[in-house]
Amino acid sequence: MSPTAVNLRSAHQPPLGHVTFLGAGPGDPGLLTLRAVEALTHADVLVADPQVLDVVVTHTRAGVDIPQLRAHDGTSNSTAVHTLEGAANLVMEAARSGKRVVRALCGDPGLDGDAAEEMLACAAEGIVFEVVPGVATAVGVPAYAGVPLRSARGADVRFVDAATASERCWTEVGSSDATAVVSTTLETVAAAAAELVSGGRKPDTPMAVTVAGTTTRQRTWTATLGTIGQVLKAAKVLPSADGGQPVIAVVGEHSCDDRRDQLSWFESKPLFGWKVLVPRTKEQAASLSDQLGSYGAVPSEVPTIAVEPPRTPQQMERAVKGLVTGRYEWIAFTSVNAVKAVREKFEEYGLDARAFAGIKVAAVGEQTAKSLVEFGVKPDLVPSGEQSAAGLLEDWPPYDPVFDPIDRVFLPRADIATETLVAGLIELGWEVDDVTAYRTVRASPPPAETREAIKSGGFDAVLFTSSSTVRNLVGIAGKPHNVTVIACIGPATAKTAEEHGLRVDVLSPEPSVTRLAEALADFGAKRRAAAIEAGDPVTRPSERRPGSRRRRATS
């Protein structure tokens, strides 16, 4: 082929793309590196191992192509599902067409032999690639289990993949005194222990076995090489049920000594593994869910109300125009939804946060204030005490004709809001334009599996942040099971819960979602401490419902 022909051919081909081989870590989304998140946000195509898809997909942009992968022995009726062996072809095809590809792998790409082969394939075709390291599973999981890999004496550490280890490998590791970190499964962990004993380790060598490490499903058992099979059997961790789950086993004299109780920081969180129902929209519940997650809980948002525009928008339109023309001295926001309603009306008129110039702004609490800041408005008044209408009134200044040129307050709020704030402002000498900015209606019922979990005790706790959330949740999904811990934000909400036949276990000391979550965490911590003191296993509330023990043993 002549040089001219080569140039013509290359002119009709798209430039080659770029591939990022990305380590997604052992399972905790928080272990993704900043570079990994950056690469994901620029990806055109994401080819991810099934185990880490949920970890990485939240960082991708809209429109990214995500081919579905499955293990080689899996089954699927969809022609769009590809085997893991075919992942390399997907990567190469996308890169040849000029796309930016992220290949997301469990743990760290440097410890994945298949990833190395995919990198060589890219190099052979001149495709530019990079490697973003991740937290290696064999290192990250013991850290979350409170199992140090090295003692103060600095013992060696040997890593073994039970699926590929040769007899020589087992003999070398078994005859040494190094800490052995074995990647295996529940089905083969006892066999791996036997291989180490055959290689020279004593049967009474301590062993810590962790399944689903770094996730809220994590569980760790301590035993010895000779007893691990019986310990797992007694705990009803049956290979036939959980054989495919990855396991990291740490074998060594210090792998399960007295320090593990002090070093087990992750599994000892006060709400570890608790499934907590938050009857709010995802937008409303974001910070609350993050806080619950920091306590080890698994939050599940279920909206109980839907927000709709007011039936007659003219009142809202007049009030927003009044903001611009100087009708108001104050505007008071009593919810995130009120901020959203005003913001949408501003955008409709081509206005932005500059329209608040010269107007004092009040927010009923931290979340409302945060949404205002995101809008570009810093509130002048946020309650210093109770985050409620009453708390706002405590700090609200009375009208003073000398210092206040205008005596009117704009109060955009829900159609079902109480009159507390209006009455209090009038008593302080202010005129109030009480405007319906949005309507709240009962949300659609959640999916059938969620409704079943609520009624059958599948959730460990429910957080109720208002009386309406109680009424609406019971109305659209049914009454929570009696083993479910009921936590309420205040006395009025607790009274409504009791009127619906619910036993209130946790009452927030202040009407704040932050304090409500803290109160639930305190409840969980006391419950955990009581179980440990009594010598009982630490269980979640949902594990006490009728039939749950039988289901855990067979599922």
C-alpha positions as CSV (number, residue, x, y, z in Angstrom):
1,M,0.0,0.0,0.0
2,S,1.4,3.4,-1.0
3,P,1.9,6.2,1.5
4,T,-0.9,8.1,-0.2
5,A,-3.3,5.2,0.3
6,V,-2.4,5.0,3.9
7,N,-3.2,8.7,4.4
8,L,-6.5,8.4,2.6
9,R,-7.5,5.5,4.8
10,S,-6.5,7.3,8.0
11,A,-8.4,10.4,6.9
12,H,-11.7,8.4,6.8
13,Q,-11.1,6.8,10.2
14,P,-12.1,8.5,13.5
15,P,-9.2,9.3,15.8
16,L,-8.5,6.7,18.4
17,G,-10.1,7.2,21.8
18,H,-8.8,6.9,25.3
19,V,-9.2,4.2,27.9
20,T,-9.0,4.6,31.7
21,F,-8.5,1.4,33.7
22,L,-10.0,2.4,37.0
23,G,-9.9,0.7,40.4
24,A,-13.3,1.0,42.1
25,G,-12.1,-0.5,45.4
26,P,-13.7,-3.2,47.5
27,G,-17.2,-1.9,47.5
28,D,-17.5,1.3,49.6
29,P,-18.3,4.1,47.2
30,G,-16.4,6.5,49.5
31,L,-13.2,4.8,48.6
32,L,-13.2,6.0,45.1
33,T,-10.3,8.4,44.5
34,L,-10.7,12.0,43.3
35,R,-9.0,11.0,40.0
36,A,-11.5,8.1,39.5
37,V,-14.5,10.5,40.0
38,E,-13.0,12.9,37.5
39,A,-12.5,10.2,34.9
40,L,-16.0,8.9,35.3
41,T,-17.5,12.4,34.8
42,H,-15.8,12.5,31.3
43,A,-16.6,9.0,30.2
44,D,-18.5,8.3,26.9
45,V,-18.6,4.6,27.7
46,L,-18.5,2.8,31.1
47,V,-17.6,-0.9,31.1
48,A,-17.8,-1.9,34.7
49,D,-17.6,-5.2,36.6
50,P,-21.1,-6.0,37.8
51,Q,-20.0,-5.9,41.5
52,V,-18.9,-2.3,41.2
53,L,-21.4,-0.8,38.8
54,D,-23.5,0.8,41.5
55,V,-20.3,2.3,43.0
56,V,-19.2,4.1,39.9
57,V,-22.4,4.8,37.9
58,T,-23.5,7.7,40.1
59,H,-20.5,9.8,39.0
60,T,-21.2,9.4,35.3
61,R,-22.8,12.1,33.2
62,A,-26.2,11.8,31.5
63,G,-26.1,9.9,28.3
64,V,-23.1,7.7,29.0
65,D,-23.3,4.3,27.3
66,I,-23.2,1.4,29.9
67,P,-23.1,-2.0,28.3
68,Q,-24.4,-4.6,30.8
69,L,-21.9,-7.3,31.9
70,R,-22.4,-10.6,33.6
71,A,-20.2,-13.4,34.9
72,H,-19.3,-16.1,32.4
73,D,-21.6,-18.6,34.0
74,G,-24.6,-16.2,34.4
75,T,-27.7,-16.4,32.3
76,S,-29.7,-13.7,30.6
77,N,-32.4,-13.5,28.0
78,S,-31.1,-10.1,26.8
79,T,-28.9,-9.8,23.8
80,A,-27.5,-6.6,25.2
81,V,-25.8,-8.5,28.1
82,H,-22.2,-9.3,27.6
83,T,-19.9,-11.7,29.4
84,L,-17.0,-10.5,31.4
85,E,-14.7,-12.2,28.8
86,G,-16.2,-9.9,26.2
87,A,-15.4,-6.8,28.1
88,A,-12.1,-6.4,26.3
89,N,-13.9,-6.3,23.0
90,L,-16.3,-3.7,24.2
91,V,-13.5,-1.5,25.4
92,M,-11.5,-1.9,22.1
93,E,-14.5,-1.2,19.9
94,A,-15.5,1.9,21.7
95,A,-11.9,3.2,21.8
96,R,-11.5,2.5,18.1
97,S,-14.5,4.8,17.4
98,G,-12.8,7.7,19.2
99,K,-14.7,7.5,22.5
100,R,-13.4,8.0,26.1
101,V,-13.8,4.7,27.8
102,V,-13.7,3.9,31.5
103,R,-13.0,0.2,32.4
104,A,-14.0,-0.1,36.1
105,L,-12.7,-3.1,38.0
106,C,-13.0,-4.4,41.5
107,G,-10.2,-3.4,43.8
108,D,-7.0,-2.3,42.1
109,P,-6.3,-2.8,38.3
110,G,-2.6,-3.6,39.1
111,L,-3.7,-6.8,40.8
112,D,-6.0,-7.9,38.0
113,G,-4.4,-10.2,35.4
114,D,-7.2,-9.8,33.0
115,A,-6.8,-6.0,33.1
116,A,-3.2,-6.3,32.2
117,E,-4.2,-8.3,29.1
118,E,-6.7,-5.5,28.2
119,M,-3.9,-2.9,28.6
120,L,-1.6,-4.8,26.3
121,A,-4.4,-5.0,23.7
122,C,-4.7,-1.2,23.8
123,A,-0.9,-0.8,23.5
124,A,-0.8,-3.1,20.5
125,E,-3.3,-0.9,18.6
126,G,-1.8,2.4,19.7
127,I,-4.7,3.3,21.9
128,V,-3.8,5.7,24.7
129,F,-4.7,4.4,28.2
130,E,-4.1,5.3,31.8
131,V,-4.4,3.5,35.1
132,V,-6.2,4.9,38.1
133,P,-5.3,2.8,41.1
134,G,-7.9,1.8,43.6
135,V,-7.9,0.5,47.1
136,A,-7.0,-3.2,46.8
137,T,-9.6,-5.5,48.2
138,A,-7.0,-7.6,50.1
139,V,-5.9,-4.4,51.9
140,G,-9.1,-2.5,52.3
141,V,-11.3,-5.2,53.7
142,P,-9.1,-6.1,56.6
143,A,-8.8,-2.4,57.5
144,Y,-12.6,-2.2,57.7
145,A,-12.8,-5.4,59.7
146,G,-10.3,-4.1,62.3
147,V,-7.7,-6.8,61.4
148,P,-4.2,-5.3,61.1
149,L,-2.0,-7.1,58.6
150,R,1.3,-6.4,60.3
151,S,2.2,-6.6,64.0
152,A,4.5,-4.3,65.9
153,R,7.3,-6.8,65.0
154,G,6.7,-6.1,61.3
155,A,5.8,-9.6,60.2
156,D,5.8,-10.3,56.4
157,V,2.5,-10.3,54.6
158,R,1.7,-12.8,51.8
159,F,-1.3,-12.5,49.5
160,V,-2.9,-15.6,48.1
161,D,-5.7,-16.0,45.5
162,A,-7.2,-19.4,46.4
163,A,-8.7,-19.8,42.9
164,T,-5.3,-19.9,41.3
165,A,-2.9,-20.9,44.0
166,S,-0.6,-23.8,43.3
167,E,0.4,-26.6,45.7
168,R,3.8,-25.0,45.9
169,C,2.2,-21.6,46.9
170,W,0.2,-23.2,49.7
171,T,3.4,-25.0,50.9
172,E,5.5,-21.8,50.9
173,V,2.9,-19.7,52.7
174,G,2.0,-22.6,55.1
175,S,5.6,-23.1,56.1
176,S,6.2,-19.4,56.8
177,D,5.2,-17.3,59.8
178,A,4.0,-14.5,57.5
179,T,0.5,-13.1,57.8
180,A,-1.5,-14.7,55.0
181,V,-4.3,-12.7,53.3
182,V,-6.4,-15.2,51.3
183,S,-8.9,-14.1,48.6
184,T,-11.5,-16.9,48.5
185,T,-15.2,-17.5,48.8
186,L,-17.4,-18.9,51.6
187,E,-17.7,-22.1,49.7
188,T,-13.9,-22.7,49.6
189,V,-12.7,-20.9,52.7
190,A,-12.6,-24.1,54.8
191,A,-10.6,-25.8,51.9
192,A,-8.2,-22.9,51.9
193,A,-7.7,-23.3,55.6
194,A,-7.0,-27.0,55.1
195,E,-4.4,-26.2,52.4
196,L,-2.5,-24.0,54.8
197,V,-2.6,-26.7,57.5
198,S,-1.3,-29.2,55.0
199,G,1.4,-26.7,54.0
200,G,2.7,-26.5,57.6
201,R,0.5,-24.0,59.6
202,K,-0.8,-25.2,63.0
203,P,-4.5,-25.9,63.1
204,D,-4.9,-23.5,66.1
205,T,-3.5,-20.5,64.0
206,P,-6.0,-17.6,64.4
207,M,-8.1,-16.7,61.3
208,A,-10.5,-13.8,60.6
209,V,-13.0,-14.2,57.7
210,T,-14.8,-11.2,56.3
211,V,-17.6,-11.3,53.7
212,A,-19.0,-8.4,51.7
213,G,-16.1,-6.2,53.1
214,T,-16.4,-2.4,53.2
215,T,-20.2,-2.5,52.6
216,T,-23.0,-2.4,55.1
217,R,-23.5,-6.1,54.6
218,Q,-20.0,-6.8,56.0
219,R,-19.7,-9.5,58.6
220,T,-16.6,-10.9,60.2
221,W,-16.1,-14.2,62.0
222,T,-13.0,-15.2,64.0
223,A,-11.8,-18.8,64.5
224,T,-8.8,-20.9,63.8
225,L,-7.7,-22.8,60.7
226,G,-9.0,-25.9,62.3
227,T,-12.4,-24.6,63.4
228,I,-13.5,-22.1,60.7
229,G,-15.8,-24.6,59.0
230,Q,-17.7,-25.3,62.2
231,V,-17.8,-21.6,63.2
232,L,-19.4,-20.7,59.8
233,K,-21.8,-23.6,60.1
234,A,-22.9,-22.6,63.6
235,A,-23.5,-19.1,62.3
236,K,-25.7,-20.6,59.6
237,V,-23.5,-19.2,56.9
238,L,-24.1,-22.1,54.5
239,P,-21.9,-22.5,51.4
240,S,-24.9,-23.6,49.4
241,A,-26.6,-20.2,50.1
242,D,-23.6,-17.9,50.0
243,G,-20.9,-19.8,48.1
244,G,-20.4,-17.1,45.5
245,Q,-19.7,-14.2,47.9
246,P,-16.1,-13.0,48.0
247,V,-14.2,-13.5,51.2
248,I,-11.0,-12.1,52.6
249,A,-9.4,-14.3,55.2
250,V,-6.5,-13.1,57.3
251,V,-4.4,-15.8,58.9
252,G,-1.9,-14.9,61.6
253,E,-1.2,-14.7,65.3
254,H,-2.6,-11.2,65.5
255,S,-5.5,-11.5,63.1
256,C,-8.1,-12.0,65.8
257,D,-6.5,-11.1,69.1
258,D,-8.1,-9.0,71.8
259,R,-7.5,-5.8,69.9
260,R,-10.1,-6.6,67.2
261,D,-12.9,-5.5,69.5
262,Q,-11.2,-2.1,69.8
263,L,-10.2,-1.9,66.1
264,S,-13.5,-3.0,64.6
265,W,-14.6,0.6,63.9
266,F,-16.9,-0.2,60.9
267,E,-19.1,-3.0,62.1
268,S,-19.4,-1.4,65.5
269,K,-21.2,1.7,64.2
270,P,-24.4,2.4,66.1
271,L,-26.8,1.7,63.2
272,F,-24.5,-0.7,61.2
273,G,-26.5,-2.5,58.6
274,W,-29.9,-1.0,59.7
275,K,-32.3,-0.4,56.9
276,V,-33.8,3.0,57.7
277,L,-36.9,4.3,55.9
278,V,-36.9,8.0,55.3
279,P,-40.4,9.2,54.2
280,R,-39.1,12.1,52.2
281,T,-38.0,12.8,48.6
282,K,-34.4,12.1,47.6
283,E,-33.7,15.9,47.3
284,Q,-35.2,16.6,50.8
285,A,-33.5,13.6,52.4
286,A,-30.0,14.0,50.9
287,S,-28.2,15.4,54.0
288,L,-30.3,13.2,56.3
289,S,-29.4,10.1,54.4
290,D,-25.7,11.1,54.4
291,Q,-25.9,11.5,58.2
292,L,-27.6,8.1,58.6
293,G,-24.9,6.5,56.4
294,S,-22.2,7.9,58.6
295,Y,-23.8,5.8,61.4
296,G,-23.6,2.7,59.3
297,A,-27.3,2.7,58.2
298,V,-28.7,2.0,54.7
299,P,-31.2,4.8,54.1
300,S,-34.1,4.3,51.7
301,E,-36.1,7.4,50.7
302,V,-39.8,7.0,50.0
303,P,-41.6,10.2,49.2
304,T,-45.0,10.5,51.0
305,I,-46.0,13.8,49.5
306,A,-45.8,15.3,46.0
307,V,-45.4,19.0,45.4
308,E,-47.6,20.7,42.8
309,P,-48.1,24.4,41.7
310,P,-51.0,26.3,43.3
311,R,-54.4,26.1,41.6
312,T,-54.5,29.9,41.2
313,P,-51.0,31.2,40.4
314,Q,-52.0,34.9,40.2
315,Q,-51.4,35.5,44.0
316,M,-47.8,34.2,43.7
317,E,-47.2,36.2,40.5
318,R,-48.3,39.4,42.2
319,A,-46.1,38.7,45.3
320,V,-43.0,38.1,43.2
321,K,-43.5,41.3,41.3
322,G,-43.9,43.0,44.7
323,L,-40.4,41.8,45.6
324,V,-39.0,43.6,42.6
325,T,-41.0,46.8,43.2
326,G,-40.1,47.2,46.9
327,R,-43.3,46.1,48.5
328,Y,-41.7,44.0,51.2
329,E,-39.2,44.5,54.0
330,W,-38.9,40.7,54.7
331,I,-39.4,37.4,52.9
332,A,-39.6,34.3,55.1
333,F,-39.0,30.8,53.8
334,T,-40.4,27.9,55.9
335,S,-39.3,25.0,53.7
336,V,-37.0,23.9,50.9
337,N,-40.1,23.6,48.7
338,A,-40.9,27.3,49.2
339,V,-37.4,28.2,48.1
340,K,-37.8,26.0,45.0
341,A,-41.2,27.6,44.2
342,V,-39.9,31.1,44.4
343,R,-36.8,30.2,42.4
344,E,-38.9,28.6,39.6
345,K,-41.1,31.8,39.5
346,F,-37.9,33.9,39.3
347,E,-36.6,31.9,36.4
348,E,-40.0,32.2,34.6
349,Y,-39.6,36.0,34.8
350,G,-35.9,36.0,33.9
351,L,-34.9,37.0,37.4
352,D,-32.1,35.8,39.7
353,A,-30.9,36.2,43.2
354,R,-30.1,39.9,42.6
355,A,-33.8,40.6,42.9
356,F,-33.5,40.1,46.7
357,A,-31.3,43.2,47.0
358,G,-32.5,45.4,49.8
359,I,-34.9,42.7,51.2
360,K,-34.2,40.8,54.4
361,V,-34.4,37.1,54.1
362,A,-35.4,34.6,56.8
363,A,-35.1,30.8,56.8
364,V,-36.8,28.4,59.2
365,G,-33.8,26.1,59.5
366,E,-30.5,24.8,58.3
367,Q,-31.8,22.9,55.3
368,T,-33.9,25.8,54.1
369,A,-30.9,28.1,54.6
370,K,-28.7,25.8,52.6
371,S,-31.1,25.8,49.6
372,L,-31.1,29.6,49.7
373,V,-27.3,29.7,49.7
374,E,-27.4,27.4,46.6
375,F,-29.7,29.9,45.0
376,G,-27.1,32.7,45.8
377,V,-28.9,34.2,48.8
378,K,-27.4,34.4,52.3
379,P,-30.2,34.5,54.9
380,D,-30.3,37.4,57.3
381,L,-32.1,35.4,60.0
382,V,-32.0,31.7,60.9
383,P,-33.4,30.5,64.3
384,S,-30.6,30.4,66.9
385,G,-32.6,27.7,68.8
386,E,-35.5,25.5,67.7
387,Q,-35.6,25.1,64.0
388,S,-39.3,25.8,63.5
389,A,-41.9,28.5,63.0
390,A,-41.9,29.1,66.8
391,G,-38.1,29.2,66.8
392,L,-38.1,31.7,64.0
393,L,-40.5,34.0,65.9
394,E,-38.3,33.8,69.0
395,D,-35.6,35.7,67.0
396,W,-37.8,37.8,64.7
397,P,-37.5,41.6,65.5
398,P,-40.8,43.5,66.2
399,Y,-41.7,46.1,63.6
400,D,-40.1,49.5,64.3
401,P,-41.4,52.4,62.2
402,V,-38.2,54.3,62.8
403,F,-35.8,51.6,61.4
404,D,-38.2,49.6,59.1
405,P,-39.3,51.7,56.1
406,I,-41.8,49.0,55.1
407,D,-44.0,46.9,57.4
408,R,-44.8,44.0,55.1
409,V,-43.6,40.4,55.0
410,F,-43.9,38.0,52.1
411,L,-44.5,34.5,53.3
412,P,-44.5,31.9,50.5
413,R,-45.6,28.5,51.9
414,A,-47.6,25.3,51.4
415,D,-51.4,25.2,51.2
416,I,-51.7,23.2,54.4
417,A,-49.2,25.2,56.5
418,T,-50.2,26.2,60.1
419,E,-51.0,29.7,61.1
420,T,-48.4,29.9,63.8
421,L,-45.9,32.1,61.9
422,V,-48.6,34.4,60.4
423,A,-50.2,35.0,63.8
424,G,-46.8,35.6,65.5
425,L,-45.7,38.1,62.9
426,I,-48.9,40.1,63.1
427,E,-48.5,40.1,66.9
428,L,-45.0,41.6,66.4
429,G,-46.6,44.4,64.3
430,W,-46.0,43.2,60.8
431,E,-48.4,43.0,57.9
432,V,-48.2,39.5,56.2
433,D,-48.9,38.5,52.6
434,D,-49.6,34.8,53.3
435,V,-49.2,33.3,49.8
436,T,-49.7,29.7,48.7
437,A,-46.6,29.0,46.7
438,Y,-47.2,25.3,46.3
439,R,-49.6,22.5,47.1
440,T,-48.8,19.2,48.8
441,V,-50.7,16.1,47.8
442,R,-50.3,12.5,48.8
443,A,-47.6,10.8,46.7
444,S,-48.2,7.6,44.7
445,P,-47.6,4.3,46.6
446,P,-44.1,3.0,46.6
447,P,-43.2,-0.3,44.7
448,A,-44.8,-3.5,45.9
449,E,-41.6,-4.8,47.4
450,T,-41.2,-1.6,49.5
451,R,-44.8,-1.8,50.8
452,E,-44.2,-5.5,51.7
453,A,-41.0,-4.6,53.5
454,I,-42.7,-1.9,55.5
455,K,-45.6,-4.1,56.6
456,S,-43.6,-7.3,57.2
457,G,-40.7,-5.7,59.2
458,G,-38.1,-5.5,56.5
459,F,-37.1,-2.1,57.7
460,D,-35.2,-1.7,61.0
461,A,-36.4,1.9,61.6
462,V,-38.6,4.6,60.2
463,L,-37.9,8.4,60.7
464,F,-41.1,10.5,60.8
465,T,-40.4,14.2,60.3
466,S,-44.0,15.5,60.6
467,S,-47.5,14.3,61.3
468,S,-48.3,14.4,57.6
469,T,-45.5,11.9,56.9
470,V,-47.1,9.5,59.4
471,R,-50.6,9.8,57.8
472,N,-49.3,9.7,54.3
473,L,-47.0,6.7,54.7
474,V,-49.7,4.6,56.4
475,G,-52.1,5.7,53.7
476,I,-49.9,4.8,50.7
477,A,-47.9,1.9,52.1
478,G,-49.5,0.5,55.3
479,K,-48.5,0.5,58.9
480,P,-44.9,-0.4,59.8
481,H,-44.4,-3.8,61.5
482,N,-44.2,-3.7,65.3
483,V,-40.5,-4.8,65.3
484,T,-39.6,-1.6,63.4
485,V,-38.2,1.2,65.5
486,I,-40.3,4.3,65.2
487,A,-38.4,7.7,65.5
488,C,-40.4,11.0,65.6
489,I,-39.1,14.5,65.3
490,G,-41.4,16.0,68.0
491,P,-44.3,15.4,70.4
492,A,-47.0,16.3,67.8
493,T,-45.6,13.8,65.3
494,A,-45.3,11.2,68.0
495,K,-48.9,11.7,69.0
496,T,-50.0,11.2,65.4
497,A,-47.9,8.0,65.2
498,E,-49.5,6.7,68.4
499,E,-53.0,7.5,67.0
500,H,-52.1,5.3,64.1
501,G,-51.3,2.4,66.4
502,L,-47.5,2.8,66.3
503,R,-45.2,2.5,69.3
504,V,-42.8,5.4,69.4
505,D,-39.3,4.3,70.5
506,V,-37.2,7.5,69.8
507,L,-38.2,11.1,70.2
508,S,-35.9,13.8,69.0
509,P,-34.8,16.3,71.8
510,E,-35.3,19.1,69.3
511,P,-37.5,19.4,66.2
512,S,-34.5,19.0,63.9
513,V,-33.8,16.2,61.4
514,T,-30.1,16.3,62.4
515,R,-31.0,15.7,66.1
516,L,-33.6,13.1,65.1
517,A,-30.9,11.1,63.3
518,E,-28.6,11.5,66.3
519,A,-31.3,10.3,68.7
520,L,-31.8,7.2,66.6
521,A,-28.0,6.6,66.6
522,D,-28.0,6.9,70.4
523,F,-30.8,4.4,70.6
524,G,-28.9,2.0,68.3
525,A,-25.7,2.4,70.4
526,K,-27.5,1.6,73.7
527,R,-29.2,-1.4,72.1
528,R,-25.9,-2.7,70.9
529,A,-24.2,-2.1,74.3
530,A,-27.0,-3.9,76.1
531,A,-26.7,-7.0,73.8
532,I,-22.9,-7.1,74.3
533,E,-23.3,-6.8,78.1
534,A,-25.8,-9.6,78.2
535,G,-23.6,-11.8,76.0
536,D,-26.2,-11.9,73.2
537,P,-25.4,-11.5,69.5
538,V,-25.8,-8.0,68.1
539,T,-28.8,-8.1,65.8
540,R,-30.9,-5.6,63.9
541,P,-34.5,-5.1,64.8
542,S,-35.7,-6.6,61.5
543,E,-33.9,-9.9,62.4
544,R,-36.3,-10.4,65.3
545,R,-39.4,-10.5,63.2
546,P,-41.3,-13.9,63.0
547,G,-39.7,-16.2,60.5
548,S,-36.6,-14.0,59.9
549,R,-34.2,-16.6,61.4
550,R,-35.6,-19.3,59.2
551,R,-35.3,-17.1,56.1
552,R,-31.7,-16.1,56.9
553,A,-30.7,-19.7,57.2
554,T,-32.1,-20.7,53.8
555,S,-31.7,-17.6,51.7
